[in-house]
C-alpha cells in the first residue's frame, strides 16, 4: 500500500473510533463524559434501591405504591411533568408515603437529547415546577430520558446544580417479549451491593413484577434502601 493509502486508512480508522466513542459517551448512562452520573452506591452490604420512570400513570402507579407500602419500601419516582399535572394526587401520595420524587423532563420527547440548550433547560425546569406546585418540594435529582446525555444536557445540569441519577441494572420491563419471571430473573442475577434498579410504574402488571422482585431479592438477603440514603445525597433543595 502506498504512503497516501496508509494515511487514508489511518484517518478512516480514527474517524470510526471517534464516532464509536461519541455514540458510547451519549448512549451509555454511566459514561460520565458529559455529566457526572450516579449509577450505583458504594455500600459493600447487600442493599439495592428501586427507581421508577415515566409516571405517574393513571392505573398502574397506585398499585405499585400499594405494594411498596405493604413492604415498607421507599423508592424514587422520576416523573414526567405533564403526567404530574394530570395526576397530582398520586405525586402527593408518593411524598406522603416517604418516596422521593424527581425530574424526568416535562414531556419525555424523543427529540430531547437533540434539543437546543434553552429547550433542554425549559423541559427540566417545567418538570421541576410541576412537582413543586403539587408538593412544595424543589427536587434536585434528574434522570435523562433514555439514559442519553449530551454536552448540552451536561451544561444545563451543571448550571441548575442538579444531580444526575442513572442505574446499574436496567430491567427491560418495557419490552413486550419477556415474561415477568424472565424480567425478575434478569434483575436478580445481576444484583450487587449498592444496585440502582430501573423500573417503570407505567407498565401493565408493574405491581406483580415488583412483588416478585421483592420476594426474590429478599430471599437473597437483599435489603431495600432509599436512593438518598444509598448515595448519601439530598433529594431536595431547602426552601
Ligand atoms: Zn423514561
Boltz pocket constraint, residues with backbone or C-beta under 6 A from the ligand:
constraints:
  - pocket:
      binder: B
      contacts: [[A, 53], [A, 54], [A, 104], [A, 108], [A, 144], [A, 145], [A, 146]]
      max_distance: 6.0
